[in-house]
Amino acid sequence: MQTIARDILTWSWFSQPHGYHFNGFLISDRAGNLAIDPVELTEQDLNELAQRSISRILLTNRNHVRAANRVRASTGARTAIHAGDAAYARGQGAELDDELQVGDKIGPLTVIGVPGKSPGEVAFHWPERRLLIVGDAVVGNPPGRLSLLREKVLDDPLKLRESVRQLVSLDFDTLLVGDGECVLNDARQRLRELVDTFPG
């Protein structure tokens, strides 16, 4: 577990099939610490999370349940996901407590809707820090650039591209990604470069 930005820790798990890391994040906040898309972690890291008194586990999408149940059991945190992805996540064994609503403010984060890969995909924007956290909306691969997942795993590629176009209108400089390498500087420009490759 390492610091990736002020008040934010990250830990990673390498996915051999994908060829890049999956990332989990921990945001320290006085109102309650937040774990986002927790990936598999060592017992030592799990103990560290438990000691940090996590209050909420936030899932960006139905496929990022990952180690959420394990973290929930260890910390007593409540797990939240958007209603559009809740049924699928439960079908994969996710233990869920709450629903995320687009526009909600959770600690310093605002919930942003980014449907397309799945209907309930969300991102989290921290305006004061000019920071954006995404799950599967975009991938940090190859390192230093952004891409989309393969179309065959997207529910609605056209809708996803439109969602990603709308993310460019947000104010952010840092992009933390659930999959691949995070972009710590000039992230909005990297996202604009991706959008410029979209058809139409």
C-alpha positions, 0 to 999 in steps of 0.5 A: 500500500502506497501514497499516490496523492495527498490523503489517498493510498493505493494498492494494486493486483496484477491481472495476467489475462489483462496485462496490467494492474487493477487498483484499489484506493483509500481516501482519508476523510474526517467524515469517514474513510472511503475505500474505492473498488478494493482489489485483492490485498495481503493480510498485512494491507487488510489489517492496515485498512481495518485499523484506518476505520473505513466507513464506506466501500464505493464500487464504480461498477458491477465488475469491481466487486473484487475484494469488497466483501473481504474488506467489508467483513474486516472493517464493518464498512457499508458497501454501495453501488449504483442501482443500475449495477446492483442486481448483477453485482449481487449475482456475483456474490457482492454483499451490498448495503446502499445505492449510489445516486448520481449527484450524491456527495460522499465525503469530498467526492461527487458521484458522476454517471458514466453509463455505457460499459454497464448501466450503473457505471459511475466515477467520483470527482473531487473538484477541490483537488481537481481529481477524478476516479474512474472504474471501467469508463477508461483504462490507463493502458498503455502507460501514459495514455488512456483507452477504452475496454474492448467493445465486446465487453461494453453494453453500449459502446456509443453511450460509453463514448458519450459519457467519456466525452462529458467527463472532459468538461469536468475540472481535473488534472489527476485521473486515478483508474481502476485498471492500468496506470493512473495519470497524475498530471495533465490527465484531462488532456490525456482524456481529450486525446482519447476522445479525439479518436472517437468516431463522429 
